[in-house]
Amino acid sequence: MLKILRRIGAAPRERGSLAGANCPDIFELSNGDFLVIGTEMTAVLDSGLPADAARADYERIVVISRETLIRAKADIPDA
């Protein structure tokens, strides 16, 4: 069974989201993959993907803030 192991980076509250209205987040999963909570932007960005990029019908383009990823950098494993 797939489980969330840990948050990667700072919690939304630590990044200033007090009302829960802006809560991008990254988590490491038990299989080594990552779960990303962000803003679904497939319809807006899909046509702008580079020619060598592809998205399956079941995949979505999700945007997270720069701060979310930068604050997660130290927690992302090298391998």
N, CA, C and O atoms as a Maestro MAE file, in Angstrom:
{
 s_m_m2io_version
 :::
 2.0.0
}

f_m_ct {
 s_m_title
 :::
 protein
 m_atom[316] {
  # First column is atom index #
  i_m_mmod_type
  r_m_x_coord
  r_m_y_coord
  r_m_z_coord
  i_m_residue_number
  s_m_chain_name
  s_m_pdb_residue_name
  s_m_pdb_atom_name
  i_m_atomic_number
  :::
  1 25 0.834 -1.180 0.000 1 A "MET " " N  " 7
  2 3 0.000 0.000 0.000 1 A "MET " " CA " 6
  3 2 0.885 1.252 0.000 1 A "MET " " C  " 6
  4 15 1.812 1.365 0.802 1 A "MET " " O  " 8
  5 25 0.596 2.165 -0.884 2 A "LEU " " N  " 7
  6 3 1.353 3.408 -1.004 2 A "LEU " " CA " 6
  7 2 1.035 4.334 0.167 2 A "LEU " " C  " 6
  8 15 -0.132 4.558 0.489 2 A "LEU " " O  " 8
  9 25 2.092 4.876 0.808 3 A "LYS " " N  " 7
  10 3 1.912 5.756 1.965 3 A "LYS " " CA " 6
  11 2 2.780 6.999 1.837 3 A "LYS " " C  " 6
  12 15 3.831 6.985 1.195 3 A "LYS " " O  " 8
  13 25 2.317 8.067 2.459 4 A "ILE " " N  " 7
  14 3 3.118 9.285 2.553 4 A "ILE " " CA " 6
  15 2 4.103 9.103 3.697 4 A "ILE " " C  " 6
  16 15 3.707 8.851 4.835 4 A "ILE " " O  " 8
  17 25 5.409 9.234 3.384 5 A "LEU " " N  " 7
  18 3 6.445 9.056 4.401 5 A "LEU " " CA " 6
  19 2 6.769 10.344 5.137 5 A "LEU " " C  " 6
  20 15 6.842 10.368 6.366 5 A "LEU " " O  " 8
  21 25 6.964 11.430 4.364 6 A "ARG " " N  " 7
  22 3 7.387 12.670 5.007 6 A "ARG " " CA " 6
  23 2 7.187 13.849 4.078 6 A "ARG " " C  " 6
  24 15 7.136 13.702 2.857 6 A "ARG " " O  " 8
  25 25 7.074 15.014 4.677 7 A "ARG " " N  " 7
  26 3 7.012 16.263 3.923 7 A "ARG " " CA " 6
  27 2 8.431 16.598 3.460 7 A "ARG " " C  " 6
  28 15 9.403 16.360 4.176 7 A "ARG " " O  " 8
  29 25 8.530 17.144 2.274 8 A "ILE " " N  " 7
  30 3 9.802 17.620 1.738 8 A "ILE " " CA " 6
  31 2 9.754 19.142 1.790 8 A "ILE " " C  " 6
  32 15 8.958 19.766 1.088 8 A "ILE " " O  " 8
  33 25 10.596 19.734 2.613 9 A "GLY " " N  " 7
  34 3 10.623 21.183 2.723 9 A "GLY " " CA " 6
  35 2 9.743 21.696 3.843 9 A "GLY " " C  " 6
  36 15 9.299 20.940 4.707 9 A "GLY " " O  " 8
  37 25 9.503 22.982 3.810 10 A "ALA " " N  " 7
  38 3 8.753 23.667 4.861 10 A "ALA " " CA " 6
  39 2 7.248 23.468 4.692 10 A "ALA " " C  " 6
  40 15 6.739 23.404 3.573 10 A "ALA " " O  " 8
  41 25 6.557 23.372 5.806 11 A "ALA " " N  " 7
  42 3 5.098 23.277 5.792 11 A "ALA " " CA " 6
  43 2 4.505 24.597 5.300 11 A "ALA " " C  " 6
  44 15 5.132 25.645 5.452 11 A "ALA " " O  " 8
  45 25 3.312 24.560 4.714 12 A "PRO " " N  " 7
  46 3 2.690 25.793 4.231 12 A "PRO " " CA " 6
  47 2 2.638 26.908 5.281 12 A "PRO " " C  " 6
  48 15 2.859 28.074 4.955 12 A "PRO " " O  " 8
  49 25 2.349 26.558 6.534 13 A "ARG " " N  " 7
  50 3 2.303 27.576 7.603 13 A "ARG " " CA " 6
  51 2 3.659 28.269 7.761 13 A "ARG " " C  " 6
  52 15 3.717 29.472 8.019 13 A "ARG " " O  " 8
  53 25 4.735 27.517 7.608 14 A "GLU " " N  " 7
  54 3 6.085 28.085 7.712 14 A "GLU " " CA " 6
  55 2 6.386 29.033 6.548 14 A "GLU " " C  " 6
  56 15 7.252 29.902 6.650 14 A "GLU " " O  " 8
  57 25 5.659 28.850 5.441 15 A "ARG " " N  " 7
  58 3 5.837 29.709 4.269 15 A "ARG " " CA " 6
  59 2 4.808 30.837 4.241 15 A "ARG " " C  " 6
  60 15 4.707 31.559 3.249 15 A "ARG " " O  " 8
  61 25 4.045 30.990 5.323 16 A "GLY " " N  " 7
  62 3 3.134 32.123 5.432 16 A "GLY " " CA " 6
  63 2 1.690 31.864 5.083 16 A "GLY " " C  " 6
  64 15 0.905 32.812 5.046 16 A "GLY " " O  " 8
  65 25 1.293 30.621 4.822 17 A "SER " " N  " 7
  66 3 -0.096 30.311 4.500 17 A "SER " " CA " 6
  67 2 -0.863 30.058 5.793 17 A "SER " " C  " 6
  68 15 -0.916 28.927 6.277 17 A "SER " " O  " 8
  69 25 -1.444 31.089 6.339 18 A "LEU " " N  " 7
  70 3 -2.160 30.972 7.601 18 A "LEU " " CA " 6
  71 2 -3.615 30.573 7.408 18 A "LEU " " C  " 6
  72 15 -4.208 29.947 8.287 18 A "LEU " " O  " 8
  73 25 -4.200 30.932 6.261 19 A "ALA " " N  " 7
  74 3 -5.617 30.654 6.020 19 A "ALA " " CA " 6
  75 2 -5.835 29.358 5.241 19 A "ALA " " C  " 6
  76 15 -6.976 28.932 5.060 19 A "ALA " " O  " 8
  77 25 -4.763 28.735 4.785 20 A "GLY " " N  " 7
  78 3 -4.902 27.512 4.010 20 A "GLY " " CA " 6
  79 2 -5.313 27.752 2.571 20 A "GLY " " C  " 6
  80 15 -5.693 26.810 1.875 20 A "GLY " " O  " 8
  81 25 -5.246 28.988 2.113 21 A "ALA " " N  " 7
  82 3 -5.662 29.309 0.751 21 A "ALA " " CA " 6
  83 2 -4.551 29.076 -0.266 21 A "ALA " " C  " 6
  84 15 -4.824 28.957 -1.460 21 A "ALA " " O  " 8
  85 25 -3.314 29.010 0.188 22 A "ASN " " N  " 7
  86 3 -2.183 28.828 -0.726 22 A "ASN " " CA " 6
  87 2 -1.263 27.792 -0.109 22 A "ASN " " C  " 6
  88 15 -0.347 28.134 0.639 22 A "ASN " " O  " 8
  89 25 -1.503 26.518 -0.422 23 A "CYS " " N  " 7
  90 3 -0.802 25.447 0.282 23 A "CYS " " CA " 6
  91 2 -0.081 24.462 -0.635 23 A "CYS " " C  " 6
  92 15 -0.268 23.255 -0.480 23 A "CYS " " O  " 8
  93 25 0.743 24.928 -1.590 24 A "PRO " " N  " 7
  94 3 1.503 23.949 -2.342 24 A "PRO " " CA " 6
  95 2 2.371 23.146 -1.380 24 A "PRO " " C  " 6
  96 15 2.829 23.667 -0.363 24 A "PRO " " O  " 8
  97 25 2.593 21.881 -1.705 25 A "ASP " " N  " 7
  98 3 3.323 21.019 -0.785 25 A "ASP " " CA " 6
  99 2 3.963 19.883 -1.566 25 A "ASP " " C  " 6
  100 15 3.518 19.548 -2.663 25 A "ASP " " O  " 8
  101 25 5.005 19.292 -0.999 26 A "ILE " " N  " 7
  102 3 5.699 18.149 -1.600 26 A "ILE " " CA " 6
  103 2 5.898 17.100 -0.517 26 A "ILE " " C  " 6
  104 15 6.299 17.422 0.602 26 A "ILE " " O  " 8
  105 25 5.616 15.841 -0.853 27 A "PHE " " N  " 7
  106 3 5.787 14.730 0.077 27 A "PHE " " CA " 6
  107 2 6.525 13.594 -0.607 27 A "PHE " " C  " 6
  108 15 6.378 13.387 -1.812 27 A "PHE " " O  " 8
  109 25 7.320 12.856 0.163 28 A "GLU " " N  " 7
  110 3 7.962 11.644 -0.335 28 A "GLU " " CA " 6
  111 2 7.038 10.466 -0.036 28 A "GLU " " C  " 6
  112 15 6.481 10.364 1.057 28 A "GLU " " O  " 8
  113 25 6.883 9.578 -1.020 29 A "LEU " " N  " 7
  114 3 6.020 8.408 -0.878 29 A "LEU " " CA " 6
  115 2 6.839 7.162 -0.563 29 A "LEU " " C  " 6
  116 15 8.050 7.131 -0.781 29 A "LEU " " O  " 8
  117 25 6.172 6.148 -0.054 30 A "SER " " N  " 7
  118 3 6.846 4.921 0.373 30 A "SER " " CA " 6
  119 2 7.535 4.186 -0.771 30 A "SER " " C  " 6
  120 15 8.422 3.370 -0.517 30 A "SER " " O  " 8
  121 25 7.159 4.445 -2.017 31 A "ASN " " N  " 7
  122 3 7.817 3.788 -3.150 31 A "ASN " " CA " 6
  123 2 8.958 4.630 -3.722 31 A "ASN " " C  " 6
  124 15 9.558 4.259 -4.731 31 A "ASN " " O  " 8
  125 25 9.262 5.777 -3.072 32 A "GLY " " N  " 7
  126 3 10.346 6.637 -3.530 32 A "GLY " " CA " 6
  127 2 9.892 7.768 -4.433 32 A "GLY " " C  " 6
  128 15 10.671 8.683 -4.701 32 A "GLY " " O  " 8
  129 25 8.654 7.735 -4.911 33 A "ASP " " N  " 7
  130 3 8.117 8.815 -5.731 33 A "ASP " " CA " 6
  131 2 7.738 10.003 -4.855 33 A "ASP " " C  " 6
  132 15 7.809 9.930 -3.628 33 A "ASP " " O  " 8
  133 25 7.338 11.089 -5.491 34 A "PHE " " N  " 7
  134 3 6.948 12.290 -4.775 34 A "PHE " " CA " 6
  135 2 5.523 12.696 -5.132 34 A "PHE " " C  " 6
  136 15 5.107 12.594 -6.286 34 A "PHE " " O  " 8
  137 25 4.798 13.146 -4.151 35 A "LEU " " N  " 7
  138 3 3.454 13.683 -4.315 35 A "LEU " " CA " 6
  139 2 3.583 15.198 -4.285 35 A "LEU " " C  " 6
  140 15 4.251 15.748 -3.411 35 A "LEU " " O  " 8
  141 25 2.942 15.881 -5.242 36 A "VAL " " N  " 7
  142 3 2.988 17.335 -5.303 36 A "VAL " " CA " 6
  143 2 1.568 17.875 -5.243 36 A "VAL " " C  " 6
  144 15 0.703 17.454 -6.011 36 A "VAL " " O  " 8
  145 25 1.331 18.807 -4.329 37 A "ILE " " N  " 7
  146 3 0.059 19.525 -4.264 37 A "ILE " " CA " 6
  147 2 0.336 20.914 -4.827 37 A "ILE " " C  " 6
  148 15 1.176 21.650 -4.310 37 A "ILE " " O  " 8
  149 25 -0.370 21.255 -5.877 38 A "GLY " " N  " 7
  150 3 -0.171 22.554 -6.505 38 A "GLY " " CA " 6
  151 2 -1.412 22.969 -7.267 38 A "GLY " " C  " 6
  152 15 -2.477 22.369 -7.125 38 A "GLY " " O  " 8
  153 25 -1.262 23.989 -8.066 39 A "THR " " N  " 7
  154 3 -2.371 24.508 -8.857 39 A "THR " " CA " 6
  155 2 -2.417 23.786 -10.192 39 A "THR " " C  " 6
  156 15 -1.431 23.777 -10.929 39 A "THR " " O  " 8
  157 25 -3.544 23.186 -10.505 40 A "GLU " " N  " 7
  158 3 -3.723 22.461 -11.763 40 A "GLU " " CA " 6
  159 2 -3.777 23.483 -12.898 40 A "GLU " " C  " 6
  160 15 -4.660 24.340 -12.927 40 A "GLU " " O  " 8
  161 25 -2.824 23.387 -13.834 41 A "MET " " N  " 7
  162 3 -2.699 24.370 -14.912 41 A "MET " " CA " 6
  163 2 -2.594 23.723 -16.291 41 A "MET " " C  " 6
  164 15 -2.066 24.329 -17.224 41 A "MET " " O  " 8
  165 25 -3.091 22.509 -16.421 42 A "THR " " N  " 7
  166 3 -2.961 21.772 -17.677 42 A "THR " " CA " 6
  167 2 -3.519 22.547 -18.865 42 A "THR " " C  " 6
  168 15 -2.841 22.688 -19.882 42 A "THR " " O  " 8
  169 25 -4.735 23.046 -18.751 43 A "ALA " " N  " 7
  170 3 -5.368 23.735 -19.877 43 A "ALA " " CA " 6
  171 2 -4.591 24.985 -20.295 43 A "ALA " " C  " 6
  172 15 -4.561 25.336 -21.474 43 A "ALA " " O  " 8
  173 25 -3.972 25.644 -19.337 44 A "VAL " " N  " 7
  174 3 -3.249 26.884 -19.612 44 A "VAL " " CA " 6
  175 2 -1.878 26.620 -20.233 44 A "VAL " " C  " 6
  176 15 -1.459 27.350 -21.131 44 A "VAL " " O  " 8
  177 25 -1.175 25.583 -19.766 45 A "LEU " " N  " 7
  178 3 0.223 25.377 -20.144 45 A "LEU " " CA " 6
  179 2 0.472 24.240 -21.126 45 A "LEU " " C  " 6
  180 15 1.562 24.158 -21.693 45 A "LEU " " O  " 8
  181 25 -0.490 23.371 -21.344 46 A "ASP " " N  " 7
  182 3 -0.284 22.178 -22.180 46 A "ASP " " CA " 6
  183 2 0.210 22.519 -23.581 46 A "ASP " " C  " 6
  184 15 1.139 21.880 -24.075 46 A "ASP " " O  " 8
  185 25 -0.385 23.502 -24.224 47 A "SER " " N  " 7
  186 3 0.006 23.843 -25.597 47 A "SER " " CA " 6
  187 2 1.388 24.482 -25.669 47 A "SER " " C  " 6
  188 15 1.965 24.569 -26.753 47 A "SER " " O  " 8
  189 25 1.929 24.931 -24.542 48 A "GLY " " N  " 7
  190 3 3.245 25.549 -24.519 48 A "GLY " " CA " 6
  191 2 4.376 24.603 -24.177 48 A "GLY " " C  " 6
  192 15 5.531 25.021 -24.091 48 A "GLY " " O  " 8
  193 25 4.055 23.314 -23.977 49 A "LEU " " N  " 7
  194 3 5.122 22.353 -23.678 49 A "LEU " " CA " 6
  195 2 6.109 22.283 -24.838 49 A "LEU " " C  " 6
  196 15 5.698 22.383 -25.994 49 A "LEU " " O  " 8
  197 25 7.395 22.114 -24.560 50 A "PRO " " N  " 7
  198 3 8.383 21.966 -25.635 50 A "PRO " " CA " 6
  199 2 8.066 20.738 -26.498 50 A "PRO " " C  " 6
  200 15 7.377 19.818 -26.057 50 A "PRO " " O  " 8
  201 25 8.570 20.738 -27.711 51 A "ALA " " N  " 7
  202 3 8.287 19.658 -28.663 51 A "ALA " " CA " 6
  203 2 8.725 18.295 -28.141 51 A "ALA " " C  " 6
  204 15 8.119 17.284 -28.496 51 A "ALA " " O  " 8
  205 25 9.754 18.243 -27.313 52 A "ASP " " N  " 7
  206 3 10.241 16.962 -26.814 52 A "ASP " " CA " 6
  207 2 9.600 16.560 -25.481 52 A "ASP " " C  " 6
  208 15 10.051 15.609 -24.843 52 A "ASP " " O  " 8
  209 25 8.560 17.271 -25.060 53 A "ALA " " N  " 7
  210 3 7.837 16.939 -23.834 53 A "ALA " " CA " 6
  211 2 6.469 16.360 -24.194 53 A "ALA " " C  " 6
  212 15 5.861 16.751 -25.190 53 A "ALA " " O  " 8
  213 25 6.002 15.439 -23.385 54 A "ALA " " N  " 7
  214 3 4.699 14.823 -23.637 54 A "ALA " " CA " 6
  215 2 3.971 14.640 -22.323 54 A "ALA " " C  " 6
  216 15 4.591 14.564 -21.263 54 A "ALA " " O  " 8
  217 25 2.654 14.570 -22.398 55 A "ARG " " N  " 7
  218 3 1.812 14.365 -21.229 55 A "ARG " " CA " 6
  219 2 0.752 13.339 -21.588 55 A "ARG " " C  " 6
  220 15 0.017 13.510 -22.560 55 A "ARG " " O  " 8
  221 25 0.675 12.272 -20.799 56 A "ALA " " N  " 7
  222 3 -0.355 11.253 -21.021 56 A "ALA " " CA " 6
  223 2 -1.713 11.811 -20.606 56 A "ALA " " C  " 6
  224 15 -1.782 12.774 -19.842 56 A "ALA " " O  " 8
  225 25 -2.776 11.222 -21.098 57 A "ASP " " N  " 7
  226 3 -4.134 11.690 -20.773 57 A "ASP " " CA " 6
  227 2 -4.406 11.694 -19.272 57 A "ASP " " C  " 6
  228 15 -5.189 12.513 -18.790 57 A "ASP " " O  " 8
  229 25 -3.780 10.802 -18.538 58 A "TYR " " N  " 7
  230 3 -4.019 10.719 -17.098 58 A "TYR " " CA " 6
  231 2 -3.094 11.641 -16.295 58 A "TYR " " C  " 6
  232 15 -3.217 11.714 -15.072 58 A "TYR " " O  " 8
  233 25 -2.179 12.339 -16.954 59 A "GLU " " N  " 7
  234 3 -1.252 13.246 -16.272 59 A "GLU " " CA " 6
  235 2 -1.759 14.682 -16.346 59 A "GLU " " C  " 6
  236 15 -2.455 15.062 -17.288 59 A "GLU " " O  " 8
  237 25 -1.400 15.468 -15.345 60 A "ARG " " N  " 7
  238 3 -1.783 16.869 -15.278 60 A "ARG " " CA " 6
  239 2 -0.542 17.712 -15.027 60 A "ARG " " C  " 6
  240 15 0.415 17.259 -14.398 60 A "ARG " " O  " 8
  241 25 -0.570 18.932 -15.522 61 A "ILE " " N  " 7
  242 3 0.488 19.894 -15.242 61 A "ILE " " CA " 6
  243 2 0.093 20.614 -13.964 61 A "ILE " " C  " 6
  244 15 -0.978 21.215 -13.877 61 A "ILE " " O  " 8
  245 25 0.977 20.544 -12.971 62 A "VAL " " N  " 7
  246 3 0.725 21.167 -11.668 62 A "VAL " " CA " 6
  247 2 1.839 22.164 -11.398 62 A "VAL " " C  " 6
  248 15 3.018 21.858 -11.574 62 A "VAL " " O  " 8
  249 25 1.458 23.347 -10.974 63 A "VAL " " N  " 7
  250 3 2.423 24.407 -10.680 63 A "VAL " " CA " 6
  251 2 2.526 24.578 -9.167 63 A "VAL " " C  " 6
  252 15 1.521 24.645 -8.459 63 A "VAL " " O  " 8
  253 25 3.778 24.649 -8.689 64 A "ILE " " N  " 7
  254 3 4.033 24.985 -7.288 64 A "ILE " " CA " 6
  255 2 4.867 26.253 -7.275 64 A "ILE " " C  " 6
  256 15 5.531 26.580 -8.258 64 A "ILE " " O  " 8
  257 25 4.830 26.948 -6.186 65 A "SER " " N  " 7
  258 3 5.583 28.197 -6.105 65 A "SER " " CA " 6
  259 2 7.089 27.926 -6.075 65 A "SER " " C  " 6
  260 15 7.535 26.855 -5.663 65 A "SER " " O  " 8
  261 25 7.847 28.903 -6.512 66 A "ARG " " N  " 7
  262 3 9.303 28.822 -6.478 66 A "ARG " " CA " 6
  263 2 9.771 28.599 -5.042 66 A "ARG " " C  " 6
  264 15 10.658 27.781 -4.798 66 A "ARG " " O  " 8
  265 25 9.177 29.324 -4.091 67 A "GLU " " N  " 7
  266 3 9.567 29.198 -2.692 67 A "GLU " " CA " 6
  267 2 9.368 27.778 -2.181 67 A "GLU " " C  " 6
  268 15 10.196 27.271 -1.424 67 A "GLU " " O  " 8
  269 25 8.273 27.125 -2.589 68 A "THR " " N  " 7
  270 3 8.014 25.752 -2.150 68 A "THR " " CA " 6
  271 2 9.147 24.831 -2.575 68 A "THR " " C  " 6
  272 15 9.643 24.045 -1.768 68 A "THR " " O  " 8
  273 25 9.559 24.922 -3.826 69 A "LEU " " N  " 7
  274 3 10.618 24.043 -4.317 69 A "LEU " " CA " 6
  275 2 11.977 24.402 -3.733 69 A "LEU " " C  " 6
  276 15 12.750 23.512 -3.379 69 A "LEU " " O  " 8
  277 25 12.276 25.674 -3.629 70 A "ILE " " N  " 7
  278 3 13.570 26.088 -3.065 70 A "ILE " " CA " 6
  279 2 13.689 25.647 -1.606 70 A "ILE " " C  " 6
  280 15 14.749 25.191 -1.179 70 A "ILE " " O  " 8
  281 25 12.605 25.783 -0.845 71 A "ARG " " N  " 7
  282 3 12.650 25.384 0.568 71 A "ARG " " CA " 6
  283 2 12.678 23.869 0.718 71 A "ARG " " C  " 6
  284 15 13.037 23.361 1.781 71 A "ARG " " O  " 8
  285 25 12.306 23.138 -0.332 72 A "ALA " " N  " 7
  286 3 12.345 21.674 -0.297 72 A "ALA " " CA " 6
  287 2 13.704 21.124 -0.734 72 A "ALA " " C  " 6
  288 15 14.026 19.971 -0.450 72 A "ALA " " O  " 8
  289 25 14.482 21.928 -1.407 73 A "LYS " " N  " 7
  290 3 15.742 21.471 -2.007 73 A "LYS " " CA " 6
  291 2 16.629 20.700 -1.029 73 A "LYS " " C  " 6
  292 15 17.159 19.647 -1.384 73 A "LYS " " O  " 8
  293 25 16.796 21.192 0.167 74 A "ALA " " N  " 7
  294 3 17.680 20.547 1.135 74 A "ALA " " CA " 6
  295 2 17.168 19.160 1.569 74 A "ALA " " C  " 6
  296 15 17.953 18.324 2.015 74 A "ALA " " O  " 8
  297 25 15.874 18.922 1.439 75 A "ASP " " N  " 7
  298 3 15.279 17.638 1.854 75 A "ASP " " CA " 6
  299 2 15.176 16.620 0.729 75 A "ASP " " C  " 6
  300 15 14.807 15.471 0.970 75 A "ASP " " O  " 8
  301 25 15.499 17.025 -0.502 76 A "ILE " " N  " 7
  302 3 15.394 16.110 -1.639 76 A "ILE " " CA " 6
  303 2 16.667 15.258 -1.698 76 A "ILE " " C  " 6
  304 15 17.775 15.789 -1.784 76 A "ILE " " O  " 8
  305 25 16.494 13.926 -1.648 77 A "PRO " " N  " 7
  306 3 17.671 13.060 -1.667 77 A "PRO " " CA " 6
  307 2 18.441 13.155 -2.980 77 A "PRO " " C  " 6
  308 15 17.853 13.425 -4.027 77 A "PRO " " O  " 8
  309 25 19.747 12.935 -2.929 78 A "ASP " " N  " 7
  310 3 20.575 12.951 -4.127 78 A "ASP " " CA " 6
  311 2 20.368 11.689 -4.968 78 A "ASP " " C  " 6
  312 15 20.573 11.706 -6.182 78 A "ASP " " O  " 8
  313 25 19.972 10.627 -4.334 79 A "ALA " " N  " 7
  314 3 19.770 9.375 -5.077 79 A "ALA " " CA " 6
  315 2 18.596 8.616 -4.496 79 A "ALA " " C  " 6
  316 15 18.260 7.535 -4.978 79 A "ALA " " O  " 8
  :::
 }
 m_bond[315] {
  # First column is bond index #
  i_m_from
  i_m_to
  i_m_order
  :::
  1 1 2 1
  2 2 3 1
  3 3 4 2
  4 3 5 1
  5 5 6 1
  6 6 7 1
  7 7 8 2
  8 7 9 1
  9 9 10 1
  10 10 11 1
  11 11 12 2
  12 11 13 1
  13 13 14 1
  14 14 15 1
  15 15 16 2
  16 15 17 1
  17 17 18 1
  18 18 19 1
  19 19 20 2
  20 19 21 1
  21 21 22 1
  22 22 23 1
  23 23 24 2
  24 23 25 1
  25 25 26 1
  26 26 27 1
  27 27 28 2
  28 27 29 1
  29 29 30 1
  30 30 31 1
  31 31 32 2
  32 31 33 1
  33 33 34 1
  34 34 35 1
  35 35 36 2
  36 35 37 1
  37 37 38 1
  38 38 39 1
  39 39 40 2
  40 39 41 1
  41 41 42 1
  42 42 43 1
  43 43 44 2
  44 43 45 1
  45 45 46 1
  46 46 47 1
  47 47 48 2
  48 47 49 1
  49 49 50 1
  50 50 51 1
  51 51 52 2
  52 51 53 1
  53 53 54 1
  54 54 55 1
  55 55 56 2
  56 55 57 1
  57 57 58 1
  58 58 59 1
  59 59 60 2
  60 59 61 1
  61 61 62 1
  62 62 63 1
  63 63 64 2
  64 63 65 1
  65 65 66 1
  66 66 67 1
  67 67 68 2
  68 67 69 1
  69 69 70 1
  70 70 71 1
  71 71 72 2
  72 71 73 1
  73 73 74 1
  74 74 75 1
  75 75 76 2
  76 75 77 1
  77 77 78 1
  78 78 79 1
  79 79 80 2
  80 79 81 1
  81 81 82 1
  82 82 83 1
  83 83 84 2
  84 83 85 1
  85 85 86 1
  86 86 87 1
  87 87 88 2
  88 87 89 1
  89 89 90 1
  90 90 91 1
  91 91 92 2
  92 91 93 1
  93 93 94 1
  94 94 95 1
  95 95 96 2
  96 95 97 1
  97 97 98 1
  98 98 99 1
  99 99 100 2
  100 99 101 1
  101 101 102 1
  102 102 103 1
  103 103 104 2
  104 103 105 1
  105 105 106 1
  106 106 107 1
  107 107 108 2
  108 107 109 1
  109 109 110 1
  110 110 111 1
  111 111 112 2
  112 111 113 1
  113 113 114 1
  114 114 115 1
  115 115 116 2
  116 115 117 1
  117 117 118 1
  118 118 119 1
  119 119 120 2
  120 119 121 1
  121 121 122 1
  122 122 123 1
  123 123 124 2
  124 123 125 1
  125 125 126 1
  126 126 127 1
  127 127 128 2
  128 127 129 1
  129 129 130 1
  130 130 131 1
  131 131 132 2
  132 131 133 1
  133 133 134 1
  134 134 135 1
  135 135 136 2
  136 135 137 1
  137 137 138 1
  138 138 139 1
  139 139 140 2
  140 139 141 1
  141 141 142 1
  142 142 143 1
  143 143 144 2
  144 143 145 1
  145 145 146 1
  146 146 147 1
  147 147 148 2
  148 147 149 1
  149 149 150 1
  150 150 151 1
  151 151 152 2
  152 151 153 1
  153 153 154 1
  154 154 155 1
  155 155 156 2
  156 155 157 1
  157 157 158 1
  158 158 159 1
  159 159 160 2
  160 159 161 1
  161 161 162 1
  162 162 163 1
  163 163 164 2
  164 163 165 1
  165 165 166 1
  166 166 167 1
  167 167 168 2
  168 167 169 1
  169 169 170 1
  170 170 171 1
  171 171 172 2
  172 171 173 1
  173 173 174 1
  174 174 175 1
  175 175 176 2
  176 175 177 1
  177 177 178 1
  178 178 179 1
  179 179 180 2
  180 179 181 1
  181 181 182 1
  182 182 183 1
  183 183 184 2
  184 183 185 1
  185 185 186 1
  186 186 187 1
  187 187 188 2
  188 187 189 1
  189 189 190 1
  190 190 191 1
  191 191 192 2
  192 191 193 1
  193 193 194 1
  194 194 195 1
  195 195 196 2
  196 195 197 1
  197 197 198 1
  198 198 199 1
  199 199 200 2
  200 199 201 1
  201 201 202 1
  202 202 203 1
  203 203 204 2
  204 203 205 1
  205 205 206 1
  206 206 207 1
  207 207 208 2
  208 207 209 1
  209 209 210 1
  210 210 211 1
  211 211 212 2
  212 211 213 1
  213 213 214 1
  214 214 215 1
  215 215 216 2
  216 215 217 1
  217 217 218 1
  218 218 219 1
  219 219 220 2
  220 219 221 1
  221 221 222 1
  222 222 223 1
  223 223 224 2
  224 223 225 1
  225 225 226 1
  226 226 227 1
  227 227 228 2
  228 227 229 1
  229 229 230 1
  230 230 231 1
  231 231 232 2
  232 231 233 1
  233 233 234 1
  234 234 235 1
  235 235 236 2
  236 235 237 1
  237 237 238 1
  238 238 239 1
  239 239 240 2
  240 239 241 1
  241 241 242 1
  242 242 243 1
  243 243 244 2
  244 243 245 1
  245 245 246 1
  246 246 247 1
  247 247 248 2
  248 247 249 1
  249 249 250 1
  250 250 251 1
  251 251 252 2
  252 251 253 1
  253 253 254 1
  254 254 255 1
  255 255 256 2
  256 255 257 1
  257 257 258 1
  258 258 259 1
  259 259 260 2
  260 259 261 1
  261 261 262 1
  262 262 263 1
  263 263 264 2
  264 263 265 1
  265 265 266 1
  266 266 267 1
  267 267 268 2
  268 267 269 1
  269 269 270 1
  270 270 271 1
  271 271 272 2
  272 271 273 1
  273 273 274 1
  274 274 275 1
  275 275 276 2
  276 275 277 1
  277 277 278 1
  278 278 279 1
  279 279 280 2
  280 279 281 1
  281 281 282 1
  282 282 283 1
  283 283 284 2
  284 283 285 1
  285 285 286 1
  286 286 287 1
  287 287 288 2
  288 287 289 1
  289 289 290 1
  290 290 291 1
  291 291 292 2
  292 291 293 1
  293 293 294 1
  294 294 295 1
  295 295 296 2
  296 295 297 1
  297 297 298 1
  298 298 299 1
  299 299 300 2
  300 299 301 1
  301 301 302 1
  302 302 303 1
  303 303 304 2
  304 303 305 1
  305 305 306 1
  306 306 307 1
  307 307 308 2
  308 307 309 1
  309 309 310 1
  310 310 311 1
  311 311 312 2
  312 311 313 1
  313 313 314 1
  314 314 315 1
  315 315 316 2
  :::
 }
}
